[in-house]
Amino acid sequence: MGWTIPSAWKRFLWQSRGIWIATPTVTAMVILLRFTGVLQVLEWQSYDAGVRLLPRHEDERIVIVGIDEQDVTYLNTPIIDDQLLAKILTKLKAQQPTAIGLDLYRDLPMPPGTDELAAVFTSTPNLVGIEKVAGKPGIETVNPPPLLKENNQVGANDLIIDADNIVRRGFIYLVRDGEPHYSFGLHLALRFLDGLKIYPEPVREGSDDFRLNKVVFSPLQSDSGGYIRADDGGFQLLIDYQSSFPKVSLTDVLEDKLPADWGKGKIILLGKVGESFKDLYFTPNSSTLGLSRAVPGVEIHGNIISQILNAGIEGQPLLKSWSEPLEWLWVGLWSFFGAVITWQLRYATRRSGGQWLPIAAIVGSLGALLAISYGALLAGWWLPVIPPMLGLLGSGVFIVTWMARAGVQVRNTFGRYLTDQVVATLLENPEGLKMGGDRRPITILTSDLRGFTSTSEGLNPEEVVKVLNIYFGKMADVITHHGGTIDEFMGDGILVLFGAPTSQQDDALRAVACGIEMQLALREVNQQVTGLGLQPLEMGIGINTGEVVVGNIGSEKRTKYGVVGAQVNLTYRIESYTTGGQIFISSTTLEAAGDQVQVNGHRTVQPKGVKDPVVIWDVAGVGEPYNLSLAIEEQNYLPVIEPLPLEYVCLEGKHITEVVIPGTLRQISAKGGFIQISPDQHCPDSLTNIKINLINLREPGAPSTALYAKVLDSVPGESHGFYVHFSAMPTDIAQRFRQLYQGALAQPTAIASAQGG
């Protein structure tokens, strides 16, 4: 036997279905959007914003000698020849640094002083020069100083500029022609660490990863962090821009203004920092309050060196990022949060001020996402920000759209029962959903299936629902066609309003026309019902016009658009007097509807709970522009060959009286009969509902069978009794009565009576 999902889980999954649809859908869309690279620049900018908020510190292990425009003025030339460079390097050597980084291209001699510079190069083993490795050889590359190259004292000073002109990545080494070229920063950092006996160690054979102290260096991948299919050639790392460095000018060096131990045991970097030298780059720290400040290349190399030293000496981890699957889960998690928040608060607007709760929750979640991302950056992790943010907002929008779509479905569902005016009033009018109502005259129509309650007792629930759906579906079409507002379905009854929420001059006339068309439409319903092997339905309709209170009734938690007032109750009373196929209207309705309404006659009744007698009119049809009429079925009452003994009780509303009166069914028609009673018994009043039990004389002790009828007219004299219209009976009794009627028709006297009548 297979495993089935418990009903509680099914209910939970269904009730939260919006979440389970929104989360994977939005996540997949965001991941796909990210894969296209559209989000890359936004992700870079969010990363830059986080970097600018990181705490900064001054790294005194690295000092910079910058050459700027003031130094050019001091030297009276922008050119630093070999003789001057030799002099500068000699003064820096006197500081006893651990290493000197010469961030000046020196691939060609610049006399005078070429021999002097060569001597300095040869005698300075801790001096590191530069070369440019990346690019087209001879065009974009720059060769290193030959003497320094021979002694492996050269590092590549190439920088990686992203598409938005920002330098976020640096090199550990580059590869050209199959040969690795250490970066300028790595060369200098390793010389510093060498003095501390800290050396790089391979992590595993065949891997580019290496370890300094406890920190593992792994190359940046093409999809690391916010990058999408980036060029990951060589060994790259994200630059940690948290360091600043002491700086002096070249003039201070030449004029011997430096303290004697200013550079002792440190790394001295010599490079151009003036704007006129065009060695400036934008970094994540460049943009501040809308102003962009370019950074000299020598300072960027200083940050790379500082980052390597922090890892090797202090064990500070490098900036890292998650693998793609983890980042997808991260996006999915925030998409889930957005869906849950919006789904759970989708009805919050019902409460006072609740319309701000979803917005506040989403804003709070965005704040939490930014806080977590910044905290991760502090810990050395670059987590995606824009994709999860889009997931959070996207799933919220998805749920809102889902609810809007559900609202359309609700609107369409309302449209099956309400007019467009009611739907618009409830869903679009700001006043439409407020509690309370207003007093106005409207026309009320109520219908009821005769005896369906007793008939349904012999059916299973599925059959009952099927029959009612057929009936209600057809009636709803007729009602909405005539502009009626279905206020309520009550069992097998319908309450319809004409004139609410909007009134028209012909409300009463439309109500009468609607009632006639409902009776005519019942024929089509009965074709389907009898096709199911069930008894055809009969319906009575009552219509009344009067003043009621109409509006939203109930509480803030449960509200119903409806009507209250004595006129509603009177409408129900009027309907209760009808037999199947009849429409009774009040005098106020007849007056409001005008001369177009055709009637068969009227009678005066005294409804229970109503002080004065009421005149009700039997509708026969309606004229222009509807031209509808009800067919009048002539009832021929024929003698029953074998009169049927019975007992009946009168009904007061839905209650059965205790007095049981014997009688005999003497005559029968297609839909009714004549019941004779003892002369000493009082005939029930006209339009009284009675319950009849047939007594089976042939089988003593057999249970009696019940049917329901409405009293029409009484007959005094020798044949003391009354005529009835059968409103409901079991299928077997209906079949037996049809046989009785057919048998009565077959009698010669019956035929003659029918012809004479």
Disulfide bonds with the S-S distance in Angstrom:
none
